[in-house]
Amino acid sequence: MTGASRDHANGTRAAEGAAVAFARELVAAAAPGSAARAKALLFACSRLAVFAQQVGLGLECERVLCEATVERFVLEGCARFSPATVRTLRSNLRSLARALERYPAPAPVGLPRERAKAPYSPFEIEGFLRLAGAQSTPARRLRAGALVCLGAGAGIITGELRHVRGVDVVARAGGVLVIVSGPRARPVPVLGRYQERLLAAAAFAGPGLIIGGRDPGRRNLTDTLTAALSTDPSLPRLEAGRLRSTWLCECAAQLGLGAFMAAAGIRCSQRLGDLAAALPVASETELVALLGGSR
């Protein structure tokens, strides 16, 4: 080893030693609750301190642990780490910075996470369909039945319900489809037991709105129908969100989604979205076959 190489190696070791000493001082000041936590913070902080020296920053807490330095470290100094490790490093560095703030900002208030609405039972769906069939006029009977069938049979949400016309319900690809327009335009297979009712309502509506009304921009189109289907005290109130949950649960059961998630150890829906994005788009025939919409 030449003299220059030896001096460079000695300088590197000295810099790393200074970074480790700096990191130990900061972690000790943060007083982590366990040895494992202290070790994780020490590793993250020492890697950041080494990077700070490499880019010409002095080992000062305010400079090294500021958000800009941490983000630059994540973008430029973590090439040899896996994405999961990089996320952990950034999380630990931010946690250390908060612990060392003299006047830390208040922690954000935890907000309740919106949960999926409970599905209706088969008995409750039959009760709603019975009430739909007991309405005073043929038009009201068909429109009320379509409201239930579009929600529990095709998972159509409230904002889309107002725009569905009779001509949007079609028999093709071996089943019955609802052609949804708008930002999330898509064909949706109708579950088998709802098809005849929905086809009858669609034939009656023709080019008109299947649940009635003239202006789909009005938000109260479904209010009258919902009220008419919520008169039986033995049944819960009809809600479009619960109808959609009913459809989602039935489709998930037919696909074996629960067994798949349990076997794969997946709990986060974001991962399912990432997986689905890499799959080919299913054809209408495949959708009908998979989701129980064949005739």
N, C-alpha and C positions, 0 to 999 in steps of 0.2 A: 504494500500500500504506500503510495507516495505521500509526501508531506501535506500536499493540498487536499488529497482524499481523506487523510487522517484528520485534518482540521475541520473538513466539512462534516465528517461523521461525528466528531466531538461536538460541533455546533448543533447538529441535529439532536443529539442526545440531551444537550443542555436545554434546548428549546422545549423538547418533550418533557423534560424534568420540571421546567418552570411551569408548563401547562398543567401538569398533574398536580403540582403544589398549589397552583391557583385554583384548580377545580376542587381539591380537597378543602381549601379554605371556604369556598362558597357553599359546598355541600354541608360542611360542619355548621355554618351559620344558618342554613335552612332547617337543620335539625329534623331530618326525615324520621318517620316512625318505626322503621325496621332496617335491619342490615341489608336485606335484599333491595329495598327502595334506595338506600344510600348508594349501593353498588351501581344500580341503574343510572342514578343521577350523576355519579362520578364518571361513569363511562361516557355519557352524553356530553357532559361539560368539558371533560378533557379533550374529546375529539373536536369540540367547537373551539376550545382555546388554541389547539394546534393549528386549526384552520385560520383563526384570527391572526396568529403570528405570521403565517404564510402570506397573508394578504396585507401585512404591514400595520395591523392594529395592535395597540398596546394592550396588555392584560389588565384592563379596567372593567369592573363589573358592568357599569353603565353602557360601555361600548360593546362588550362581548355579548351580553345577554339582551341587547336591544332587539326588537322585532326584525329590523332590517338585516342585522348580522345573522340572526338565526335563519331567515329566509334565504340569504345568500349562501349560507352553509348548506342548506337543504338542496339548493339548485346546483351548486358547484363543488361541494366538498363531500358528497355522499355517493359518488359513482360506484363504489365497491360494495355498497350495502343494498339489500333487497328492498323493494317498496314498503313491505311491512315494517322493516327495521327503521327505515327513514321516517315513517309516520310515528313510530315509537320515540325516536330521537327528538323529533320536533315537539311532541307532546310533553316529554320529560323536560326539555329545555324551557318551554313555556311555563311549566309548573314550577321549575326552579326560579325563574325570573319573578313569578308572582309571589313566591315565598320570601324573596329577598327585598321586595318593595317596601320602602319605609311607610308609605301610605297607600296600600293596595286599593285598587278600585273595588267596589262591591261586587260580589259574585252575581252573575246573572240569575234572575229568578227562574226557577224551574217551572215550565209550563206543562199542563197535562197533555199527554199524547192522545190524539184522536184515535179511538178504537173503531174497528169495524162494527157495524150494527148487527144485532142478533138476527139470524134468519127466522122466518116463520116456519112452523111445523106443517106437515102435510094436512093435518086437521084444520089448521087456521086458513091455509090457502083454499081448501074446499069450502070453508065457511064464507070467504070473500067471494068466491065464484057463485055460491048459492045466493048471496045478497045481490050480486050483479044480475043474476037471472030473475030476480024478483022485482026489478025496477019497473016503473009504471008504463013505459013506452018501449017499443022495439029499439029505437035509437039509443035510449039510455041504457038498455040492457047490453047492447053491442059495445057501446063505448066504455061502459064500466068493466065489462069482461076484457076488453082490449087493454085497459089500464093494468089489470092484474097479469094478463098474459105477456104483455111487453116487459113488465118488471120481473116477475118470477120465471117467465119462460125464455127471456132473451137478455135480461140484465140491463135494459135500457134505463139510463138515469133521467132525472127530472128535466134537465135542460134539453135533452134530446127528445123526450116524449112529446114536447109541444110541437116538434117539427115533423114527426112521422106521419106520412099520408098513406092512404089505403094502397096506392100503387107502389109503395116502398116495401110491401110485404109480398114476396114472390115465392112460388114453388119451383125450385130448380136444384140441381146438384144432388138429387135424391132426397131432398128434405124441404123445409120451409125456412126462408131467410128474411131477415129485416135488413134492408139496405140503409144504414145510418149515414147521414150527411153531416157536414160541419167540420170542425177542427180535427175530430177523430173519426173521420169517415171510414166505414168498414162494413163488411157483411157479417151478420150475427145469426147463427143457427138458432132456431126455436126448438126448445125441448118438445119431445113427441106429444105429450098429453095436452099441450096448449095449442097445438097447431090448428085444429079444426075451428075452435072458437075464434082464433085470431084471423084465420082466412075468411070466416064469415063476416067479421067486423071490417076487414079490409075491403071485401067486395061491396059492402054497404057504403063505406066511405068513398071508394073510388079515388079521384084526384084530391078529395078533401082531406082535412086533418082527421086522423083516425079516432082521436079522443074528443073531437068536436071543436067548435070555435072557428073564427075566421082569421084571427091575427095570432100567429105563433109567438109574437113578441110579448104578448100578455103573460104575466107570470101566474095568474090565478086560474088558468084553464083547467087544471086538475082539482081545484079546491072543491067544487061541487061534487064531482065523482068521488073524491076521497071521503067527503062527509057522508055521502050516501052509503059507502061501504064501511062506515065506522059506527053504525047504529046498533049493532048487536052487542049487548053487554058481556056476552060470553067470549067475545073476540077482542084482541087488542086493536088499537087504532092502526089504520092502514098508513104505512109510510113507504115512499118510493125507495128510500135507502135500505129498508129491511127487505123489500121485494128483490132488490138487486143482490143483497147478501144471500138470499135464498137461492137465487140462480148461481151465484158464485160457489156456494157450498156444494150444490148438486153437481156442478161441472167438475169441481175439484175432486169429489168422491169418485166420479166416473173415470177421471184421468189417473186416479191413484196418487194424487199429489201429496196427501198426508204421508203415505208410506215412503214415497220418494224423498221428501224432506227429512223424515226421520232417519232413513238409511244414509243419506248424504250428510247429515248433521247440519243442515241449513236452517237458520231461523230468521234470517234477514231477507226481506222481499227484494232489496236492492240487488242481491246476488242473483236472484231468479231473473230480474230484469237484464242483468249483464249477460246471463246465459242465453236468454231468449233473443237478445240482440244478435247473437252469433248464429242463430238457427235460420234456415230458409223459411220464407213466408209460406204458410200453409194455404193450399188452394181451398176453394169453397167446398169441394167434395170431401177433402180431408177434414175440414172443420165440422161439416155435418156428421161425418162418421165418428169423429172423436168425441163430440159433445152431445151425442144422443139425439140428433135431430133428424135421423133418417125416417122415412115414411114407410 
